Amino acid sequence: MSLHIEAPPRAASWPVLRRLRLLAVGFLALLLASQLIGVPARAERPPPTSMLSGDEAVDSGQSIVLAERTEGASTLLVASLPEAAIAARGEVLDAARLLDVAPDVGTLLTTDLVADQSGTLTIQHDDGSQLLVTVPGVTDGELSPDASWVAVIDGIGRLLRVDAASAEMTEIAAGPFLGPITFEADGMLLLLGVSSVEAPWQSRLIRLDPANGVMVALSGEELVYGAMQMGDRIAYAAHDSVTGSTVVRRVAPTGSQLIADLGPLATDVDIARDGSAIAYEVVGDGIYLTVPGSGRATRISAGSDPRFSPDGALLAVRHGVGTVVLARDGSVLDRIDETTVAWSECSEECGS
């Protein structure tokens, strides 16, 4: 099972949520109708690639170091990105981004933000060896559950399949798409179908079969920000065009069920896997926590990008150029001088 690292987002990806949130206010009237059509996978010209052994990666300054920190009953993974990659753009937030980690299997890294220029996708295996693949821009990426391939959204919104061993690249669907990309237990993908990468005035949550590119829309809203696992169901955050609020809904067998109305300034939403709490950022005011159905929200901290631990007891929150670990009441339990962090995967009973 792979773990999504904020790309922030990105995948990442959740900064895209902020961009979508702002666009919704000024451009909602310009929403364009688009039709999601399955496209069979087709082979791409082999991308420029290079391979480094573990020693070569260390000697060249490209090695990614992954450390574990015990936080309560959970484990937080902290990645130290290559100095060479960080120096490429001058700042870690505008340069190297860790997208996903599969513990003891591999690490995924990209040096591009949303762009149509070429970027380097780095897949580091458990022996330290690396496969560096040149991709035409990278907006998000996610390792498959067995880490044998990578789902990548390129700079023009195509969904690509990159083999983790050979770097063979195939197009799964033309899109355009945006992340965050999420693999479900059965291998299906959740991602956003958008009007365009440059101006995503419309974004719908879709489920996509990577074997054939066939897609099914899961949301009725025209501006969805991202999907999260909530027990055995999928929940998502979206813009309500009637109230102007950010709402959280759970996908139901027929339609969807409203879980919470977070108000018009809510962004960067995350849900505890058991559905017991929702954390989000209020633009310009910090992190808030609410219990679904309570109708009340409490500010617990400054910062952005809240992420629940697998058991829902703790939150990792970006704070300046680092990360703080919080209890649900806002108590600070730990401070980390990195923003490239992720919670380690929970046990099978987590979120049940």
C-alpha positions as CSV (number, residue, x, y, z in Angstrom):
1,M,0.0,0.0,0.0
2,S,1.5,3.3,-1.0
3,L,1.3,6.5,1.0
4,H,0.4,9.9,-0.5
5,I,2.9,12.7,0.5
6,E,1.6,16.3,0.2
7,A,3.0,17.7,-3.1
8,P,2.1,19.4,-2.5
9,P,-1.3,18.1,-3.4
10,R,0.5,18.4,-4.3
11,A,-0.6,16.1,-5.3
12,A,0.8,18.8,-5.1
13,S,-2.2,18.5,-5.3
14,W,-3.8,20.3,-2.2
15,P,-2.2,23.6,-3.2
16,V,-4.2,23.0,-6.4
17,L,-7.2,22.9,-4.1
18,R,-6.4,26.5,-3.0
19,R,-6.1,27.6,-6.6
20,L,-9.4,26.0,-7.4
21,R,-11.0,27.6,-4.4
22,L,-9.9,31.1,-5.6
23,L,-10.9,30.4,-9.1
24,A,-14.4,29.3,-8.0
25,V,-15.2,32.8,-6.6
26,G,-14.3,34.7,-9.8
27,F,-15.0,32.2,-12.5
28,L,-17.9,29.9,-11.5
29,A,-20.1,31.5,-14.1
30,L,-17.6,30.4,-16.7
31,L,-17.9,26.7,-16.0
32,L,-17.6,24.7,-19.2
33,A,-19.3,21.4,-19.8
34,S,-16.9,18.6,-20.5
35,Q,-17.5,14.9,-21.2
36,L,-15.4,12.2,-19.6
37,I,-14.5,9.6,-22.3
38,G,-12.4,6.5,-21.8
39,V,-9.3,6.4,-23.9
40,P,-7.4,3.1,-24.4
41,A,-3.7,3.2,-23.3
42,R,-1.2,3.9,-26.0
43,A,2.6,3.7,-26.0
44,E,4.6,6.8,-25.8
45,R,8.1,7.4,-27.3
46,P,10.5,6.0,-24.6
47,P,11.4,8.9,-22.4
48,P,15.1,9.8,-21.7
49,T,16.1,7.8,-18.6
50,S,19.1,7.1,-16.5
51,M,19.8,4.6,-13.7
52,L,22.0,5.1,-10.7
53,S,23.1,2.4,-8.2
54,G,22.7,3.2,-4.5
55,D,26.4,4.2,-4.3
56,E,26.1,6.4,-7.4
57,A,23.0,8.1,-6.0
58,V,24.9,8.9,-2.8
59,D,28.1,10.1,-4.6
60,S,26.1,12.3,-6.9
61,G,24.1,13.9,-4.1
62,Q,20.8,12.5,-5.5
63,S,20.0,10.1,-2.7
64,I,16.8,10.5,-0.7
65,V,17.0,9.8,3.0
66,L,13.8,8.5,4.7
67,A,13.6,8.5,8.5
68,E,10.9,7.3,10.9
69,R,9.6,9.2,13.9
70,T,7.3,7.7,16.5
71,E,4.3,10.0,17.2
72,G,1.9,8.5,19.7
73,A,0.7,5.2,18.3
74,S,1.6,6.2,14.8
75,T,4.8,6.6,12.7
76,L,5.7,9.7,10.7
77,L,8.0,9.4,7.7
78,V,10.3,12.3,7.2
79,A,12.1,12.6,3.8
80,S,15.3,14.6,3.3
81,L,15.4,15.6,-0.3
82,P,18.6,15.8,-2.4
83,E,20.5,19.1,-2.0
84,A,21.2,19.0,-5.8
85,A,17.4,18.9,-6.5
86,I,16.6,21.7,-4.0
87,A,19.4,23.9,-5.5
88,A,17.8,23.5,-8.9
89,R,15.1,26.1,-8.1
90,G,16.5,27.6,-4.9
91,E,13.7,26.7,-2.5
92,V,12.3,23.3,-1.6
93,L,8.7,24.5,-2.0
94,D,9.4,25.6,-5.6
95,A,11.7,22.7,-6.5
96,A,11.9,19.1,-5.4
97,R,8.7,17.6,-4.2
98,L,8.2,14.2,-2.6
99,L,5.0,12.8,-4.0
100,D,4.6,9.3,-2.6
101,V,6.3,6.6,-0.5
102,A,5.9,2.9,-0.3
103,P,7.9,1.9,2.8
104,D,10.6,-0.7,2.0
105,V,9.7,-0.5,-1.7
106,G,10.4,2.9,-3.3
107,T,10.3,6.6,-3.2
108,L,8.8,9.0,-5.8
109,L,10.2,12.5,-6.4
110,T,9.7,15.2,-8.9
111,T,11.4,18.5,-9.4
112,D,8.6,20.3,-11.3
113,L,5.6,22.2,-10.3
114,V,2.6,22.5,-12.7
115,A,4.4,23.1,-16.0
116,D,4.6,21.9,-19.6
117,Q,8.4,21.8,-19.4
118,S,10.3,18.6,-18.9
119,G,11.0,17.5,-15.4
120,T,12.7,14.5,-13.7
121,L,10.7,11.8,-12.0
122,T,12.9,9.9,-9.6
123,I,12.0,6.4,-8.4
124,Q,14.2,5.3,-5.6
125,H,14.1,1.6,-4.6
126,D,14.8,0.1,-1.3
127,D,18.4,-0.7,-2.1
128,G,19.0,3.0,-2.8
129,S,19.2,2.6,-6.6
130,Q,17.3,5.2,-8.6
131,L,15.5,5.4,-12.0
132,L,15.4,9.0,-13.3
133,V,12.8,9.5,-15.9
134,T,12.3,12.7,-18.0
135,V,8.6,13.5,-18.1
136,P,6.9,16.4,-20.0
137,G,6.0,18.3,-16.8
138,V,4.6,16.6,-13.7
139,T,1.5,17.8,-11.7
140,D,1.0,14.7,-9.6
141,G,2.1,11.1,-9.2
142,E,1.3,8.0,-7.2
143,L,2.9,4.6,-6.8
144,S,0.6,1.6,-7.6
145,P,-0.2,-0.6,-4.5
146,D,2.5,-3.0,-5.4
147,A,4.9,-0.2,-6.5
148,S,5.5,-1.8,-9.9
149,W,4.4,1.3,-11.8
150,V,3.6,5.0,-11.2
151,A,0.5,6.9,-12.2
152,V,1.6,10.3,-13.4
153,I,-0.3,13.4,-14.6
154,D,1.9,15.4,-16.9
155,G,2.0,19.1,-17.6
156,I,-0.8,19.0,-20.1
157,G,-3.1,16.9,-17.9
158,R,-2.5,13.4,-19.5
159,L,-2.6,10.4,-17.2
160,L,0.5,8.3,-17.9
161,R,1.7,4.9,-16.7
162,V,5.5,4.7,-16.0
163,D,7.0,1.3,-15.3
164,A,9.0,1.5,-12.1
165,A,11.7,-1.0,-13.4
166,S,12.0,-0.1,-17.1
167,A,10.6,3.5,-17.3
168,E,8.4,2.4,-20.2
169,M,5.7,5.0,-20.5
170,T,2.1,4.6,-21.8
171,E,-0.8,7.0,-22.0
172,I,-3.8,5.7,-20.0
173,A,-6.1,8.6,-20.8
174,A,-5.8,12.0,-22.4
175,G,-7.7,13.9,-19.7
176,P,-7.1,16.7,-18.9
177,F,-6.7,15.7,-15.2
178,L,-5.4,17.0,-11.9
179,G,-4.5,15.3,-8.7
180,P,-4.6,14.3,-6.0
181,I,-4.3,10.7,-7.4
182,T,-5.6,8.0,-5.1
183,F,-5.4,4.2,-5.7
184,E,-8.3,2.3,-4.3
185,A,-7.8,-1.2,-2.8
186,D,-9.0,-2.8,-6.1
187,G,-6.5,-0.9,-8.2
188,M,-8.9,1.7,-9.5
189,L,-7.9,5.3,-9.5
190,L,-9.6,8.4,-8.1
191,L,-8.6,11.8,-9.6
192,L,-10.1,15.0,-10.9
193,G,-11.3,15.5,-14.5
194,V,-10.9,19.2,-15.2
195,S,-11.7,21.7,-17.9
196,S,-8.0,22.5,-18.4
197,V,-4.8,22.4,-16.3
198,E,-4.2,26.1,-16.7
199,A,-7.8,27.1,-15.8
200,P,-9.6,24.3,-13.9
201,W,-12.9,26.1,-13.7
202,Q,-14.6,22.7,-13.7
203,S,-13.3,19.6,-11.8
204,R,-15.3,16.4,-11.3
205,L,-14.3,13.5,-9.1
206,I,-13.9,10.4,-11.3
207,R,-13.0,6.7,-10.8
208,L,-10.8,5.4,-13.6
209,D,-9.8,1.9,-14.6
210,P,-6.1,2.0,-15.5
211,A,-6.5,-1.2,-17.5
212,N,-8.7,0.4,-20.2
213,G,-9.1,4.1,-19.3
214,V,-12.8,3.8,-18.7
215,M,-14.1,6.5,-16.3
216,V,-17.2,7.0,-14.1
217,A,-18.1,10.3,-12.6
218,L,-18.7,10.1,-8.8
219,S,-19.7,13.7,-8.0
220,G,-22.5,15.9,-9.2
221,E,-20.8,19.1,-8.2
222,E,-18.9,20.9,-10.9
223,L,-15.9,22.0,-8.7
224,V,-14.4,19.2,-6.6
225,Y,-11.2,19.7,-4.7
226,G,-10.1,16.2,-3.8
227,A,-11.1,12.8,-2.4
228,M,-10.3,11.0,0.9
229,Q,-11.0,7.5,2.3
230,M,-13.7,7.5,5.0
231,G,-14.1,4.0,6.4
232,D,-15.1,1.8,3.4
233,R,-16.5,4.8,1.5
234,I,-15.0,7.7,-0.5
235,A,-15.6,11.2,0.8
236,Y,-14.8,14.4,-1.1
237,A,-14.5,18.2,-0.6
238,A,-16.3,20.4,-3.1
239,H,-17.7,23.9,-3.8
240,D,-21.4,24.3,-3.3
241,S,-22.6,26.6,-6.1
242,V,-25.8,27.5,-4.2
243,T,-24.3,28.5,-0.8
244,G,-20.7,29.3,-1.9
245,S,-19.4,27.0,0.9
246,T,-16.9,24.2,0.9
247,V,-18.8,21.1,1.7
248,V,-17.8,17.5,2.5
249,R,-19.9,14.7,0.9
250,R,-19.6,10.9,1.1
251,V,-20.2,8.9,-2.1
252,A,-23.3,6.7,-1.7
253,P,-24.7,3.9,-3.8
254,T,-27.1,6.5,-5.2
255,G,-25.9,10.1,-5.3
256,S,-23.9,11.5,-2.3
257,Q,-24.5,12.3,1.4
258,L,-23.7,15.7,2.9
259,I,-21.3,15.3,5.9
260,A,-20.4,18.9,6.7
261,D,-20.7,22.5,5.5
262,L,-17.3,24.2,6.3
263,G,-18.1,27.7,5.1
264,P,-16.8,29.8,2.2
265,L,-13.2,30.1,3.3
266,A,-12.4,26.5,4.0
267,T,-9.6,24.8,2.1
268,D,-7.1,21.9,2.5
269,V,-9.6,19.5,3.9
270,D,-8.8,16.2,5.5
271,I,-11.0,13.6,7.2
272,A,-10.1,11.1,9.9
273,R,-10.5,7.6,8.4
274,D,-13.1,6.6,10.8
275,G,-15.1,9.8,10.0
276,S,-14.9,11.1,13.6
277,A,-13.4,14.5,12.7
278,I,-12.7,16.9,9.8
279,A,-9.7,19.2,9.8
280,Y,-9.3,22.1,7.4
281,E,-7.6,25.5,6.9
282,V,-9.6,28.7,7.0
283,V,-7.8,31.1,4.6
284,G,-5.8,33.6,6.6
285,D,-6.8,32.2,10.0
286,G,-5.3,28.7,10.5
287,I,-6.4,25.2,11.2
288,Y,-10.0,24.3,12.4
289,L,-11.4,21.0,13.6
290,T,-15.1,19.9,13.5
291,V,-17.0,16.8,14.4
292,P,-19.4,15.8,11.6
293,G,-23.0,16.6,12.7
294,S,-22.0,18.9,15.5
295,G,-22.4,22.2,13.6
296,R,-19.4,23.6,15.6
297,A,-15.8,24.2,14.6
298,T,-12.8,25.0,16.8
299,R,-9.6,26.7,15.8
300,I,-6.7,24.6,17.0
301,S,-3.6,26.0,15.4
302,A,-1.9,28.3,12.9
303,G,-0.6,26.6,9.7
304,S,-1.9,24.8,6.6
305,D,-2.3,21.4,5.0
306,P,-3.6,19.4,8.0
307,R,-3.2,15.6,7.7
308,F,-4.7,13.1,10.2
309,S,-2.6,10.1,11.4
310,P,-4.1,6.8,10.4
311,D,-5.8,6.3,13.7
312,G,-7.2,9.9,13.6
313,A,-5.7,10.9,17.0
314,L,-3.0,13.3,15.7
315,L,-2.5,15.9,12.9
316,A,0.6,16.8,11.0
317,V,0.3,20.5,10.0
318,R,2.6,22.6,7.8
319,H,3.9,25.5,9.8
320,G,6.2,27.9,8.1
321,V,9.1,25.9,6.6
322,G,8.5,23.0,8.9
323,T,5.8,20.7,10.3
324,V,4.2,20.4,13.7
325,V,2.4,17.4,15.1
326,L,-0.7,18.2,17.0
327,A,-3.2,16.5,19.3
328,R,-6.8,17.1,18.4
329,D,-7.0,19.8,21.0
330,G,-4.2,21.7,19.4
331,S,-1.4,20.7,21.8
332,V,2.0,20.7,20.1
333,L,3.6,17.2,20.4
334,D,6.5,17.6,18.1
335,R,8.2,20.0,15.7
336,I,10.0,18.9,12.5
337,D,12.3,21.0,10.3
338,E,10.9,19.5,7.1
339,T,7.6,19.8,5.2
340,T,8.1,16.6,3.2
341,V,6.5,14.2,5.7
342,A,3.7,11.6,5.6
343,W,2.1,9.2,8.1
344,S,3.1,5.6,7.7
345,E,0.3,3.2,6.5
346,C,-1.9,1.9,9.3
347,S,-2.9,-1.6,10.1
348,E,-5.8,-3.4,8.3
349,E,-8.2,-2.5,11.1
350,C,-7.5,1.2,10.8
351,G,-10.6,3.1,9.8
352,S,-12.9,0.1,10.1
